[in-house]
Amino acid sequence: LVVDMRSFRRITDTVGVPVLFDGTHAVQRPGHGPSGSSGGERAHVPALMAAAAAAGAHGFFLETHPVPAESPSDAACVWPLDEVESLVEDALAVWHAAHGQPVTP
């Protein structure tokens, strides 16, 4: 799957709506999992979230699970539930830095 980071600004400017970035589906690899199911590369989620934040995404969507390997869907992509808070905090710090806004606790 390919995410064109230019799309966040283009969509907002053209249609005037906020744009969300799907951090876990962006790393999905259809047909690369067991028995032809979807595989994925979860390790790339933080970098893509940061890039989306810098490029102007207004929010994020993530699939998460307490034990990703046991997730009934997209196990290779879902983000560990206990790591969501730090992932979002890091992405928000990038968003604030890229948009010249102070980070507020």
Disulfide bonds with the S-S distance in Angstrom:
none
